[in-house]
């Protein structure tokens, strides 16, 4: 069963929102050295993260970008690399 373009676009939009939320947390810690906690509101849940979670936040952002790339490739068609046969 193929995935509809509407569904993929909804997932892309949701993933972009998550990326923005996690990047906002990372930026808040970077801009305020005294800040120790930050609340990430994804629209469905509110997660409290601490400065100690920065590594996890960075990995989550990277994972979300990979997910976004995959979703966009599924929606718009993946690029292909063509090499000569010789």
C-alpha positions in Angstrom: 0.0 0.0 0.0 1.6 3.3 -1.1 2.0 6.2 1.3 -0.1 9.2 0.3 1.5 12.5 -0.5 -0.7 14.2 2.0 0.5 11.9 4.8 4.1 12.5 3.9 3.6 16.2 3.8 2.0 16.1 7.3 5.0 14.1 8.6 7.4 16.6 7.0 5.6 19.5 8.6 5.6 17.7 12.0 9.3 16.8 11.8 10.1 20.4 10.9 8.3 21.6 14.0 10.2 19.1 16.1 13.5 20.3 14.6 12.6 23.9 15.4 11.7 23.0 19.0 14.9 21.1 19.7 17.0 23.8 18.0 15.4 26.4 20.2 16.4 24.5 23.3 19.9 24.1 22.1 20.1 27.8 21.2 18.6 28.8 24.6 21.3 27.0 26.4 24.0 28.5 24.1 22.7 32.0 24.7 22.3 31.8 28.5 25.1 30.2 30.3 23.2 30.3 33.6 20.2 28.4 32.3 20.0 24.9 33.6 16.6 23.7 32.4 14.4 24.2 29.3 11.0 23.0 28.4 10.5 21.6 24.9 6.8 21.9 23.9 6.1 19.7 20.8 2.5 20.4 20.8 1.6 17.0 22.2 4.0 16.8 25.1 6.2 19.1 27.2 9.6 17.7 27.9 12.0 19.3 30.4 15.6 19.0 29.4 18.8 20.1 31.3 22.1 21.5 30.1 23.5 18.0 30.7 21.1 16.7 27.9 22.8 18.8 25.2 24.5 15.8 23.7 21.2 14.0 23.5 19.5 17.1 22.1 22.2 17.4 19.3 21.8 13.7 18.4 18.0 14.1 18.3 18.3 17.1 16.0 20.6 15.1 13.7 18.2 12.2 13.7 15.3 14.5 12.9 17.1 16.0 10.0 17.8 12.4 8.7 14.2 11.6 9.1 13.2 14.8 7.3 15.6 14.0 4.4 14.0 10.5 4.0 10.5 11.8 4.1 11.3 14.5 1.5 13.0 11.9 -0.7 9.9 9.7 -0.5 7.6 12.7 -1.4 9.7 14.3 -4.1 11.6 11.3 -5.4 15.1 10.4 -4.4 18.1 11.6 -6.3 20.2 9.0 -8.1 23.8 8.7 -8.9 24.7 7.5 -12.3 28.2 6.2 -13.0 29.7 5.0 -16.3 30.0 1.3 -16.8 33.7 1.3 -17.7 
